Amino acid sequence: MTPARRLLWLWPAAAALLWFWPVLGHWFRSDDLLTVYYWDRDGAAVRWDRVFEEWVRPWFGVRDLYRPLVSLSFGLDYCLSTAPFGFHLTNVLLLGGTAVAVALAARRLAPGRPFAALAAALVVVLHPAAVEPGAWIAARTTGLQVFWSAVAYWSFLRWRDGAAGLALPLSCTALACASKEGAVLLPLSLVWLDLLRGGRPRVRAHLPFALLVAGCLVWRRVLLGVFTTAEAGHGFTERLPVWWQFVGQLLVPPGVDPWWCASGAALLVGLAVAGWWRAGLAMLWALCLLTPGTSHWRGGSELAGRFVFDAVPALGLAVAVVLAAVPQRPVLRWLCGLVVGAWLLALALASRAELARYGADDQTVRAAQRELLAAARDAGPGRPYGVIGLPGLPLLQPETWGFLTLRPFAERDLPVVGLTNVLARNGAAPELFGDTSVVHLLVAEGAGVGRWDEVGQRLVPVVAAAPGTVDFVRDPAQPGRFLPPRLLPPTAVAQLEIRTPEPVAEWRIEILGNLAGDYAAAPMRAKAAAGVAWCSTVQVLPWLVAATFGGGPAGVELHRADAELPPPVGTTVRAHARLARVELGPGPKGSVERAGLGAVLALPELAAVPFRRYLLLPTGVWSWQAPGGARDLPVPVRDQVTFAADLLGGCAVAWAFVEVGAGLAPVRAGAFGSTAVR
């Protein structure tokens, strides 16, 4: 083949670049932000020590994953630029390279049938399962594995045809195994290819590949303690429905209803027309390649792109074999061509719909970052900004909301903390669910709190209440109820002061406008002395949630704990907007080692007082109860500090103290302190 003709075979790469051109302008999303682990934010250089460490440890510390080649590719991307363009370009070029390798492999399986090679390459480019590894940077794990597998297919066929040596297919097999675990099926794929080319598989030809993959599995066993990533509880009965769902998505991808019938019937008609055993064998091979992902997919109606894409190159080769098997009769060839063409058109329409969805998601992520940078512009040391309800998975991980305002994703670091743990249960921080103390503190002492408006694609500030008090009004119709005189923001009620002319030992306080189920606030109790009782309401989640819908505190209903009697005449309820202050030091200058953070948070002057501590990290807010002088961080909090500091190579943290309010005195809160942790 002349050099000019070789260049012609690059057309699938050009087609992939043209088809996926819109994603080159996308930003980061979801796991993409975690790649900052390989970037020195202060030195503005690649952390090659971390990149190469992945060759001798679990990938990102995950026990059963080994993907060092993916980390190397991220490091090379960061060498060129921290902008997302280069990362996306790499993904698209990998996809284009996969299409080129499939076209060249199809040329050897279907010699003299250029339309077969064309169709095989178009399957790779146009299948909607290609959108995820093409448009999502973190899905490069699949993109790399499938690319090296496809090159192994082509180079193996060349070697078996006597046109090249064994080194390239062996090298590609090793590189695929270093990209993702699904590459362990490569030896079986090469046996299938040997059958498809019409030859008889020989043990001598396939033994080197089997030994190489076996060596990779042994290395995984030594390094990780496991051979594969198969999870417990995913036996045959659990895998079969998932596998069948993958089969449907491979042949009839969701997204374009009018074309489902045509796309589903396309290959079946092609196989029936071809009537050759090689076509059925190729299809069986493609379906078997769907097996590895069945232990990880959690189900659902969305396209399982990165799992289904494992089998797309084999599907493309199956199409090539179908077209090559059609008898040399014009009617049959035209019929088969029309059917496959209709199926390819259905793939293209579904792919375009998937690309549009990724484009809309990208606009949402960009809007979230833009709004967050504008809202947190006044944030700084000791003045963090809190955010509620930003888009979650698959757009953004809640643990990375704070990354949107940090270098290299923003021009300068702005301390932002996601408040997901307040609204969702976290097994490592169960007490924080429903605790809005940190919201009150951020509004009163920090840079504020924003709530994401999904419809308007903007951040709505949680309104700061005017300092002072508001007298609740007794409901004449129900004397036990005390209602706010007007619509108040949730921050207007941080604690209640209950006064009565008669002695009342203890009050039971019901929240009006309560939520249902797990989000419901439990009745509160407040002991009284000298006719006065204090009750903190910072843990009343319903009032914060009501503000989302334009509401506010709905009031309270008082009950004597010792008798079912209404409150005495003359009882008053007053809402205080602020917690009493306890001044905290500004924190140490410079930065501290993560192991010494507990000592920084130990305040000897508060040692005898029971306090709940709040630690605000870029990855979220955490809390625990301990005396002021306690120096040890709980294990979940220590792990979270390690996680954040490892990913970011050092980060700013803020903290606050809130006095546990069981007793006669009002609840007190400490203003924010802050430091940098490395």
Summary of the structure (lengths in Angstrom):
residues: 678
radius of gyration: 31.0
end to end distance: 57.3
largest distance: 103.2
contacts: 2338
relative contact order: 0.09
helix: 52%
strand: 15%
